[in-house]
């Protein structure tokens, strides 16, 4: 008497684009993540791998530890780097971080 009857509301027709619009922000975030983070990292990795494969005797390099030297021997997995006169260290190829222009070590 005092309370009105509650009737169930009819369901609206399902919107076929509703699911796609719900996924759109997630897809957009993945695309932005790809172009801002993943793609540049893949490019740097590819450039580093190419630089390591092209190492040859006489190249001046800097290792990831900050040691600068001249390549004396190139092996399958290791590079021998002369860091001072008659002092050589064996370094993994992947530990070479940069290839210096010729004559850079004289300036150091």
QUIFENKA-V681918 format. One record per pair of residues at least 12 apart in sequence whose ideal C-beta (glycine too) atoms are under 7 Angstrom apart, sorted by sequence separation. I is the first residue (numbers start at 1). J is the second residue. If there is no record, write none. Layout:
I_J, I_J
This chain:
58_70, 59_71, 69_81, 70_82, 78_90, 79_91, 58_71, 69_82, 78_91, 57_71, 69_83, 78_92, 79_93, 56_71, 57_72, 77_92, 78_93, 55_71, 57_73, 67_83, 72_88, 77_93, 57_74, 79_96, 56_74, 55_74, 61_81, 55_79, 63_91, 64_95, 63_95, 63_96, 64_97, 63_97, 61_96, 62_97, 70_105, 62_98, 61_98, 68_105, 55_93, 61_99, 62_100, 61_100, 59_99, 60_100, 68_108, 52_93, 55_96, 52_94, 60_102, 52_96, 60_104, 60_105, 51_99
